């Protein structure tokens, strides 16, 4: 199960880093490094994810915090860029690329990785080891095909075009520019959704309330909304095409009291830290379950009372190997996809 998790992660979640890194490499190093510019770019943009190696020997709750931790910090970016620059400069003595340029190349690549990872909901340790604060802007879904597809197309052309082809640089720039353009679109959507949620909370929940919004599965049009209330949360979904007064939220209880017998357990404290405070607890027969709300519900746009995608079995920790991945695509079929498509476009039943 563990191998399945990381194969799925490396070939799905890291695809964007590879293709975007290759395009950036082509722009910065251009003809001076030939095709090796793409290879170095893809490698450099993926370097922070080496933390998966350490995760092989960690308990799941600890690994959740370790991933995107120290290897996704500014300190790591600077140190690793320096050592990678030394290696690349020594390896490519024949190319007219200075050590300074290699350093800035690697730093830009790794910084792009850190910025992109901060845009989704997992959380990233920019300031480790000095602070354990996790940064998550919740702007784009971790695997958004519309964000990745044009950089991937550009990557394909760069592979097959000759190194002296007149349009190589244009393709590389197009790949990076379209990704930036889509990110701007996502940032505007985030601003719009957050503004509407704040206005709804003031008008209906008695003032400003802690909340978060995050894109739903594979898109940036339909967003999952969570607003704290007195006993738990108001949760629901909102399209960027919904009218200002169109909110369909329902209450769920936090049930914090269920954690009382295990509140001092290291596993529970790590899960609370990882969830950034947005969690509920449930009792499923003999199993105590910890839900991290930030990852949304399994087909929640179809069934408002469905389970949360991230559910951790406190009573049976050995069953948590696929904790982040197992709920992403569960239950997706043609009917749920059709309902989701209509909700994305602001159409309601």
N, C-alpha and C positions, 0 to 999 in steps of 0.2 A: 504493500500500500504506500509506503514511504517513497519508493522509487517512482510509482505512478504520479504521486504529488509533484515531485520535482521535475520529472519529464514534462508534465503538463505545464508547470510554471515556466520552465526555461524556454519551451517552444511556443508558448502563447503570450505570457506576460512580458517576456524579454524581447519579443520580435521587434517592437517599436524601438527599443534601445539600439538594436543591431542595425536596422536600416537607417535610422536617423543619425546614428554615430558614423556610419559609412559616408553618408551625404556630407556631414560636417567635415569629415576627414578629407574628402575630395576638395572641398572649398578652401580649407586652410592650407593643406600641403600641396594641392594641385599636382602639376606634372613633376615636381621635384622628387616625389616619392613613388610616382607611377601608381599601379594598382595597390601597392602596399599602403597607400593613404587610406583606402577603404577598409583594408584589413585592420590597420591600427585604429581607425576610427570606431569600427564595430567592437573591437576588443576594449578600447578605452571607455566607451560608453557603457560597457557591461561590467567593468571592474568592480563597482560597489557590491554587486550581487554575489561576490565570492563568500559572503557570510553564510550561504547555504551549506557550506562544508562543515562549519562548526555546528550547525543545527542538527546534523546527523546524530550527535551524541547528547543532545539536550532534551529534557522533558518538554512536552509540547507547549505548555504555558510559558516556559522560559524562552523557548525558541521564538515564540510570537513577538516578544520584546527584543530579542537579539537581532532578528531580521530587520533590516533597515535601521540598524542601530549605529554602532561606531563606524562601520564601513560606509555609512551614508552621512557622515559628518563633514563639516568644513575642514576640520583638522586632518582627517584621512585624505580628503581631496588634495590638500596641499602636499602632504608627505608622499603619497603615492604618485602624484604627478612629477615630483622631483626625481624619485627613483626610476620611474618609467622613462623619463626624459634621458637619464643617464644611460639606460639600457638601449633605447632607440638611437641615441646619438652615436654610441659605440658600434652598434650593429650596422648603421647606415653612414659610415664614414665617407663613402664615395659621394653621397648626395649633399648638395649645398644647403643643408638645413642646420641652423645653429642650435646649440643647447637651449638657449633662451626660447627659440620658437617651439622646440619640442615641449618644453615645460608649459608654455601657454596653450599649446595644442591639447595636451592631456588635461590641463586644468579646465579648459572650456568644455571638453567632452564630459568629464566627470561632473562638472557643475550642471550641465544640461540634464544629466541623469538625476541628480539630486533635486533639481527644480521640477522635473517631470513627475518624479515619484511623490513629491509633496502635493501635487495637484489632485491626487486621488485620496481615498478615505482610509488607507491603512495606517498612515502615520509614519514619520521619518525623524530620526534623531540628528538633526542638523548640528546641535550644540554639544553632543557627547564628546568626551567624557565629563565635561564641565556641568552639564545639565541633562536631566532625563526627559525634559519636555519634548513631546512628539508634535511635529508640525503636520497638519493635514488641512488643505484648503477645500477639499471636496468639490472640485471643479469639473473633473472628467473621470469617467469610469476607467477602471484599471486596464481594460482591454476594449477600446473604442475603435471599431474598424474604420470609421470615417476619418479619424485622426491618423491612422497608420497606413491607409491604403495608397495615398499618393507618394509618401516617402518610400513605400515598398516598390511602387512602380518605377520611381526614379532609380532606386537601388538596382532593379532588374536591368534597366538600360545601361547603368554604369558598369555592370558586370560584362555585358556583351559588347559595348562600344570600345573601340581601340583607344589606347591611352592618349593618342594624339588627335582624337576626334574633336572637331570644332565645337560640338554641342555638349560635351561631358560636363563642363562647368555649369551650363544652363540647366541641365537636368538636376544636378546636385542642388543648385540654388532653388529650383522649383520645389524639390522635395522638402527642403527646410522651410521655405516661405509658406507653402500650403499648410504645413503643420502649425506654423505660427498663426496663420489666418484662422484656422479652426480653433486654436486655443483662445484667440480673441473672441470668437463666436461663443465659446463655452463660458468665458469670463462674463460676457454680457448676460448670458442666460442665468448664471449664478447670481449676478447682481439683481436681475429682475425677480427671480424666485425668492431671494432673501428679502427684498423690499416688500413683496406681497405677504410673506409670512409674518414679518414684523408688524405690518398694518393689521393683519388678521388677529394677531396676539393682543395688540392694544385694544382693538374693537370688541373682541369676544372673550378674552381670558384675563382681563383686568390689568393690562399693562405689558411692558416688555418682559418676555420670558426667555430663559435659555433654550436654544433650539439648534438644530443642524439640518441642512439639506444636502442631498447627494444624488448624482445621476443614477438612473436605474440601468439594468443590464444592457450593455452594448450600444448605448445611445446617449444623447445629451438633450433630448426633448422632454422626456418624462422624468420627474424628480421625486425622490422619496423624502418625506417631510416628517420630522419628529420635533415636538414642542413639549417641554416639561410643564406639568401641571401639579396640583397639590399632592396627588397620590401616585403619580406615575407619568404617563406621557399621552399626548394626542398624536396619533400617527396617521399617515395617509399619503396620497400621491397627487402631484400637481404637474400639469403640462405647461409649457411656456405659452401655449395657445389658449389656456383657460382664461375666462374672464376674471377680473379682480375679486369678485365676490363668490366665485365658484370654489368652495373648499368643502371637501368631504373627509373629515377626520373622525377617528373614533378613539376612545380611551382604552389604554391597557395599563394594568397595575404593575408596579415595579416589584412588589413582594420581597423587599429587602430583608424582612424578618426571617425568610427561609434560610438565609446565609448565617444566621446567628450561631449555630453549632460549629460552623467551619470558618468563621470570619477571620480567625488568626492564622489560617493555613496559608503557606507561601503561594500555593497554586491560586487561591482565591484573590489574594492581594495582587498578584501579577495580572490576573484577568481584569480586575478593576482598573489597574493602571493602563492596560492595553486598550480597554474600551473607552478611555477618556471620560468615564462616568456615565456613559449612555448604555445602560444594561437593564435587563429584567431577569428574574429568577422564576423557574417553574418546577413543579413536581410532576414528573411523568411516571406514574406507578411507583416503583421503588427507586427511581433515578432522579437526582437533583440536577437541573439543567441551567446553565448560565448562558443567556442570550446577549450577544453584542449587537445593538441596534444599528450600528453604523453600516453594516453590510446588507441591510434591507431584509425583505421577506421573500420567501419562495413563492413566486407567482402572486404576490400581494395585490397586484392590480386586478387579478381575477377573483381572488378570495381574500378579503380584508383581514380575516382571522387566521390566515395561514401561519406556519411556523417561520421563525427567523432563519435566514441562511446560515448565520454563524451561531451554532448551538453546541455548547461544550458540556460533555457529560462529567459532572463532578464526581458522581458515584462510580463511574467506569472510565477512568482516564485512558485506559488502553485502547478505547474505541475512538480516540480523537485525532488519529493520524492525518485525516483529510479535512481538518476543522475549517479552514478558510475556503477550500475548493468544493466541498461536497454539496453545498446548497446553491451554487451559482446557476447551474443549468437544470437542477432537479425539477421534474414535472413540466418542463417546457414541451409543448406540442403545438399543433396547428391552431387549435382553439385558443389557447392562452396567447400565442403569438398574434393572432388576429385581434384579440381584446386589447393587448398591449399596443398594437399599431394604432388602433382607434384612440386609445387614451393618449398616446404620444401626440396625435393630431388635435387633441382637445375635444374629441367626440365622447360623449357619455351615453350609457345605456338609456 
